[in-house]
């Protein structure tokens, strides 16, 4: 009923604000990151109180969706690093912490959803994010197990994040459907030096080439663009809208890219609250109904966005 109620709000035209970053917020609050590839995954076990408080703070700032810290807890990330035995405990605990925060923090505007994050991105031996570590069938089976853990721990929806591979993205979508869980899909894009939009996971692949097969998989309730620079999102949304007519989401990152295209996090260069809200206002005008933030975006950004939306909807 909770999920159905939120989706009805969206169908009725409501704007839903989700949370901001979880992984970089853990880092910002002092939780150590695993430097060899598991990134924020192990922080669920080592710093559960910080993680629970992050979810609580996002809800207090107005978020109607909090995302479990499971982006980097696929078997494809954990097993090569020697953490395969922590696959189920980390996934279960991450969702349970989000559920605990949600249940202890009522939202005045309606129910709050807990999303289980699943991504096909994972660190390769070269240090770059790549979808080429395992075959699609194995990956889909692992994601199906992952979604089952999320469901049993209490999640309401699978948030397929940093998508962009025409074969691996549908695998995540099918994993959610196999567990009778709804799925929202966030596709990531970047603009290369030639001005073309390409997929985040493989900058040799034009974004335009992957959207049709992803949408054709069917079963998603919401789709959009995430973990992309704010300046990239409008053109990427326009491309997506050529194939998708359902509810749209948009939530940017605020990372720096060096000369080699590698991402770095510099707290001094994080987009300020006001420009972030201005970008969201533009995306609202383009029909986006689900807004939030990714890497680098904080509770302050989400609170600022909610204050703006409250002013927009306040009686004159």
N, C-alpha and C positions, 0 to 999 in steps of 0.2 A: 504493500500500500504506500509506503514512504516514497519509493522510486516512482511509482505511478503518479503520485500527487505532484512531484516536482516536474515530471514530464508534461503533465497537464498544464502546469503553470507556463512552461515553455511554449506549448502549443497555443496557449491563450495569449501569447505575446510578451510574457514576462522576461526580464533580463535576470540571469542568475550569475552571481559572482562566486567563483571558486577560489581556492587558496592561491598563494604564491609558491615560491620555491620551497622544497623540503630539504633536499640535499645541501644546497649552499647555505640554507638557514641553519642547519645542523653545524656546518663548518663555521659559520659566523658566530655561533654561540659556544664554540669551543670543542665540539665533538671532533675527534681525529678522523681524517679521511684515509682510506687504504690506498697508498700511492701506487700499488702494482696493478690496479684495475678494478677492485671491488668498490672503490669510491666511498659512497655513504652507506653501503649495505650493512657493514658490521656495526655501525653506530647504533642500529636498532637494539642490538644486544648489549653493547657497552654503555650506552647513554639513553636508556628508555625514558627516564624522567624528562630529559630535554626534549625528546621527540614528542612525548605526550603533550608537553606544554606548548610546543610549536602548533600542534593541531588546535589546542584550546585557544591560543592567541589568535589564530586565523578565524575561528568561529566568532570570537568576541569582536573581531574587526569586521565581521559581516559575511564571511564565507558560508555558502550553502553546500559546498562540497569540500571535503578534506581528503587528500590523497595519501594513502599509505606509503611508507618508505620502502617500496618494493621494486622500484625502477631497475636497480642493479642486483636483484636477488634471483635472476634466472639461473638455471643450472649451467647455462653456457658461460655465465660470468664466474660462478662460484667454483665449479668443479675443476677447471684448469688451475685455479689458484690454491687448491687444496682445501676448499671449504664446502665440498659437496654434501657433507653430513649436516650442514647447517641450513640446507635449502628449505626444509619444512619448518624448523623452528623460527628462522628469521622471517619467513613469509607470514607465518601464523601470528607471531608477536607483533609485527608491523601493523597488521590489520587490527588486531585486538587493541593496540594502543590508540589507534584512530577511533575505534568504536568507543573505548572508554572516555576519550575526550569528548566525543559527540554526545554520549549519553549523559555526561555530567555538565554539559553546557548548552542549555536550551537556546534556540535562536528565535527572536521575536517574529520573524517574517515567515517561518514555516520549517518543515523538516530539513535536516542536514544529511547529505549522503556521504557515505564512505566509499571511496574509489580505490580499487586495487590497480596499481600501475604495472603494466607489462610492456616491455619494449623489445624490439628485435636488434637494437644496437648493443654492442658489447665490445670490450677492448680486444684488439688483435695483438699478435706478437710484435707488430711494428709500432704499437702504441696509438694507433688511430682507431676510431670507432668503425666497425665493419659488420655487415650482416653475413659474412662468408665463413663463419667458423664451423657450422654444422649443416647437415642437410635439412631441408624443409620439413620432412616427415618427423625426424627426431625432434626438431625444434617445436613443432606443433604438439607432439605428445608431451613434451616437457611443459609447454605453456598450458596444456589442458590440465596437467597435474597441479600446476601453480594456481590456475583459476579455481580449481576444486578446493584447494587450501584456503584461498581468499573467501570463497563462498561460505565454507564451514566456519570461518572465523568471524563472519558477519558483514562482509562487504556487500554493497548494493549494486555496484556497477564496475565493470572493467574499463579502465582508461588506458587505451592503447596509445603509448606516447612515443614521440620521435620516430614516427613511422615514415615510410618512403620507399620501401622495397616492394615491387609488384608481386613477389611470391611470398615473402615473409610476413607482410602486413596482413593479407587474408588469413594466414595461419593463426595469428593472434586473434583475429575476429572469430574464426571457427572455434578456437579454444574456449572463448567466452560462451559462444552459442552451445557448445557441447555440455556446458554446465548450467544452461538455462539462465545465464547472466546477461543483462544488457551490456552493450559496449558503445563507448564514445571513442572516436578516432582522431588523434592529433597528428598531423603530418608536418614534418619539418623541412624547411627549404633554406637555401642560401643563394646569393647572387655572385656569380663568378666574374672574373675580370672582363669577360666578353659581354657582360650585361645580361646573360641568360640566367634564369632561375633553374636551379638544379637540386637534386635531392641531397639532404644533409648527409646521409650515410654513404653516398657515392657521387661525388661531384662530377663524374663523367656522364651521369644519367640526367637528362632533362626532366624537370618536374612534370612537364606536360605528358611525358611518356608513361607515368605510373598512376596517374589519377583515375583514368577510366577503369583499369583492372581492379584497383582498390575499391572503388565505388560499386563496381559490378558484383563484388562478393556479396553484398547485401547484408542486412541485419543490423547495421549501425543505426542508432537513434540520433546521434549528433556527430558532426564531422567538422574539422576546421584546421587551422594552422597554429602550431605552437613551437616552442624552442627555436624561434627564428627572430632575427632582428626586427624591431618595429617597422623599419623602413621597407622590409621585404614583404610584410604580411599583406598589404592591400593588393599587390599584383598576384600573390599566391592565392589569396581568396578569390580573386576574379577568375583565375584559372580553374579553381575547384568548383566554382559556381556554374561552370560550363557542363559539369557532370552531376552535381549534387544540388538538389533543391530543398533539402531538409534543413533543420536547425543548424546554425553555424556557431563554432567556437573560435576564439582567438586568445592566445596568451603567449607573450613574447619572452625572450630572455634578454639579458643585459650583459653580455660577455664581450670582451675584446677579442679581436682576431689579429694575430701577428702577420708578418710578411709571408710566412709559410701557410697561412690559413688556420693555424692552430688556435684553439680557444684558450683564453686566460681570464681569470676572474680578478678584477681590480675593484675593490670597494670604493675607491676614489672616483671611479668612472661609471658607477651604476647610475642609470637614468633616474632623475629626480621624480618625486611624486607628481608634480604638475605636468611635465611633459608626458609621463606615462598615462595620466588621465586624459590628456588631449588626444593621444593616439587611440585610446579606447573610445572616445567620443566619435572619432572618425569611423572606427569599425562598427559602432552602433548604427551609424548612418548607412552603412553597407549591409545592414541586416543581421549582424552578429548578436546573439542573445546570451552566450556563455563567455564570460570574460574572467581573466585571472593573470597569473604571472608564472614564469619559469625561472631558470637559473639567475640568481642575483636579485630577483624581486622579493620584497620583504613584507612583513605584516603592515608596515607603514604604507606601502603602495596600495595594498588591498583596502585598508581603512580609508585612504584618500579617495579611492574609486567609489566606495560605498557612500561616503559623504557627498560626493558629486551626484550620484544617482538619487540619493534622498532629496537633495535640493531640486533636482530636475522634476521629481514626481510630487513635491510638496504642493499643497493647495496654494493658489495665489492669494 
